[in-house]
Amino acid sequence: MAESKPQEITLNFIKDIQTREKRIAEFLGEKIIIHKNVFPVDSPFSFSSKITAKRIPKNAGIVLDVGTGTGVQAIIAAKRGAKKVIAIDIDDNSLKNAEENVRLHKLKKVIEVRKSDLFSNIKETEKFDLIISQLPFADVDYKTSVGHFLFDADFKLHERLLKDGQAHLNKNGKIFIPSGEVANEEKLNKLIKKYNYRILKIEEETFQNLKWKLYILGKND
């Protein structure tokens, strides 16, 4: 990996994930348990989670949280009045972590934690008003045991998300996709156009001298 500011942050982030033990952190006023080897919400690199979570609307309806990690986005959606939240991940450590946080916040009646490789374990009949993407967005091919939730080489995961997401969005449904300087925005915009989405809004914030963005997409029917 080249020595750039985003990549330096990423390498430090990997070390943090692999070495820090289980703990409790605060995220937008909520206590969140973080297990070792799970995407942490208390790291500078996690600002993508914050820029996303702050914009989860009240009463979001039926929500799919893709790459749930600690379950933080699902918990915030539920506490803001979402009717039902399905929180998915392919990582067993993350699923256990999310389940523990759901129990902590007493949200088992609203949040279902489910193992799924993107939409592979989502039924054809399951439609969503909001799909929250917590996919890795560093377009880097870097080998590490936690790379599956840090890197998306050539944006293959993003392409699968956008390709299959159309079939699971309700008519006025939205997809939240974090992006910014650490991401491959050129590739993301090509995929948005390829799979016929509308960019409804792009939110932008600066944190630690890096630009972070949230793409809010809708179906282009």
C-alpha positions in Angstrom: 0.0 0.0 0.0 1.3 3.5 -0.8 2.1 5.9 2.0 -0.9 8.2 1.8 -3.0 9.7 4.6 -6.1 7.5 4.0 -4.0 4.4 3.8 -2.0 5.3 6.9 -5.3 5.6 8.8 -6.4 2.3 7.3 -3.3 0.4 8.5 -3.6 1.9 12.0 -7.3 0.9 11.9 -6.4 -2.7 11.1 -4.0 -2.8 14.1 -6.7 -1.4 16.3 -9.3 -4.0 15.3 -7.0 -6.9 15.9 -5.5 -5.8 19.2 -8.1 -4.0 21.3 -10.2 -6.1 23.6 -13.9 -6.1 24.1 -15.1 -2.8 25.4 -18.1 -0.4 25.5 -18.0 2.9 23.5 -20.5 5.7 23.1 -21.8 6.4 19.6 -24.2 9.3 19.1 -25.3 8.9 22.7 -25.8 5.2 22.6 -23.7 2.6 24.5 -22.3 0.1 22.0 -20.3 -3.1 22.9 -17.4 -3.7 20.6 -15.8 -7.1 20.3 -12.2 -7.7 19.2 -12.0 -8.3 15.4 -15.2 -6.4 14.7 -15.4 -3.0 12.9 -15.2 -0.5 15.8 -17.4 2.6 16.1 -14.8 4.4 18.3 -12.1 4.8 15.7 -11.4 7.8 13.4 -11.9 5.6 10.4 -15.4 4.9 11.6 -16.6 8.4 10.7 -18.4 6.8 7.8 -20.7 5.1 10.3 -21.3 8.5 12.0 -22.1 10.4 8.8 -24.6 7.6 8.0 -26.2 7.1 11.3 -26.9 10.8 11.8 -29.1 10.8 8.8 -31.2 7.7 9.5 -34.7 9.2 9.4 -37.4 8.8 12.1 -39.9 6.1 11.3 -37.9 4.7 8.5 -40.2 1.7 7.9 -38.6 -1.6 7.0 -34.8 -1.3 7.1 -32.0 -3.6 5.9 -28.6 -2.9 7.5 -26.0 -4.5 5.3 -22.7 -5.3 7.0 -24.1 -4.6 10.4 -20.8 -5.1 12.4 -21.7 -4.1 16.0 -25.3 -3.5 15.0 -25.0 0.2 15.6 -27.0 1.4 12.6 -29.7 -1.2 13.2 -30.0 0.0 16.8 -30.2 3.6 15.9 -32.8 2.9 13.1 -34.9 0.9 15.6 -34.7 3.6 18.3 -35.8 6.2 15.8 -39.0 4.2 15.2 -38.2 1.8 12.3 -41.0 -0.8 12.1 -38.6 -3.7 11.4 -34.8 -4.0 10.9 -32.9 -6.9 9.4 -29.2 -6.6 10.3 -27.0 -8.8 8.1 -23.3 -9.7 8.0 -21.1 -12.5 6.7 -18.7 -12.3 9.7 -19.5 -14.6 12.6 -17.7 -12.3 15.1 -19.8 -9.4 13.9 -23.1 -11.3 14.2 -22.3 -12.3 17.8 -21.4 -8.7 18.6 -24.6 -7.4 17.0 -26.8 -9.9 18.8 -25.2 -8.8 22.1 -25.9 -5.2 21.4 -29.5 -5.9 20.4 -30.0 -7.7 23.7 -28.3 -4.8 25.6 -30.8 -2.3 24.1 -33.8 -4.7 24.4 -34.6 -4.5 20.7 -35.1 -8.2 19.8 -38.7 -7.6 18.8 -37.6 -5.0 16.2 -34.2 -6.2 15.0 -33.4 -9.6 13.4 -29.8 -10.4 13.1 -29.2 -12.7 10.1 -26.2 -14.2 8.4 -26.2 -13.3 4.8 -23.7 -12.6 2.0 -25.4 -9.4 0.8 -28.8 -10.5 -0.5 -28.1 -14.2 -0.6 -30.2 -14.9 2.5 -32.8 -12.2 1.8 -36.1 -13.6 0.5 -37.4 -12.4 -2.9 -40.5 -11.1 -1.1 -38.5 -9.0 1.4 -38.6 -5.3 0.4 -37.2 -2.4 2.2 -37.8 1.3 2.7 -34.2 1.9 3.6 -31.1 -0.1 2.8 -28.0 1.0 4.8 -24.7 0.0 3.3 -21.8 -0.5 5.6 -19.7 -2.2 3.0 -15.9 -1.5 2.9 -15.2 1.3 0.5 -11.4 1.4 0.2 -10.7 0.1 -3.3 -7.6 -1.7 -2.3 -6.4 -5.3 -2.7 -4.7 -5.8 0.6 -4.5 -9.2 2.4 -5.5 -9.2 6.0 -7.7 -11.4 8.2 -10.1 -8.5 8.6 -10.0 -7.2 5.0 -13.5 -8.5 4.3 -14.9 -5.5 6.1 -12.2 -2.9 5.2 -11.5 -3.4 1.5 -13.6 -3.7 -1.7 -11.1 -4.3 -4.5 -12.6 -3.0 -7.8 -15.8 -2.3 -5.9 -17.2 -5.8 -6.6 -19.2 -5.8 -3.4 -20.7 -2.4 -4.3 -21.6 -3.7 -7.7 -23.4 -6.7 -6.2 -25.2 -4.4 -3.8 -26.5 -2.0 -6.4 -27.3 -4.7 -9.0 -29.4 -6.8 -6.6 -30.7 -3.9 -4.4 -33.2 -2.7 -7.0 -35.3 -5.9 -6.5 -35.5 -5.3 -2.7 -36.3 -1.6 -2.6 -39.9 -0.4 -2.2 -41.1 2.2 -4.7 -39.8 5.2 -2.7 -37.1 3.3 -1.0 -33.6 4.7 -0.5 -30.0 3.3 -0.2 -27.4 5.0 1.9 -23.8 4.5 0.7 -20.9 6.1 2.5 -18.0 7.3 0.4 -15.4 10.1 0.3 -11.7 10.5 -0.2 -10.9 6.9 1.1 -13.3 5.5 -1.5 -13.3 5.1 -5.3 -16.0 7.7 -6.1 -15.4 7.5 -9.8 -16.2 3.8 -9.8 -19.2 4.3 -7.4 -20.7 6.9 -9.7 -20.3 4.6 -12.7 -22.1 1.8 -10.9 -24.9 4.2 -9.8 -25.4 5.1 -13.4 -25.1 1.5 -14.7 -27.8 0.2 -12.4 -30.1 3.1 -13.0 -30.3 4.8 -9.6 -31.0 8.5 -8.9 -28.7 10.4 -6.6 -31.2 12.1 -4.4 -28.6 13.9 -2.2 -24.9 13.8 -1.3 -24.1 14.8 2.3 -20.5 15.8 3.0 -18.5 16.4 6.2 -14.8 16.8 6.9 -13.1 14.9 9.7 -9.3 14.7 10.4 -8.6 16.5 7.1 -10.5 13.9 5.1 -13.7 14.4 3.2 -16.5 11.9 4.0 -19.7 11.6 2.0 -23.0 9.9 2.1 -24.7 9.1 -1.1 -28.5 8.8 -0.8 -29.9 6.9 -3.8 -33.4 6.2 -5.0 -34.8 4.0 -7.8 -34.9 5.7 -11.2 -38.2 4.2 -12.4 
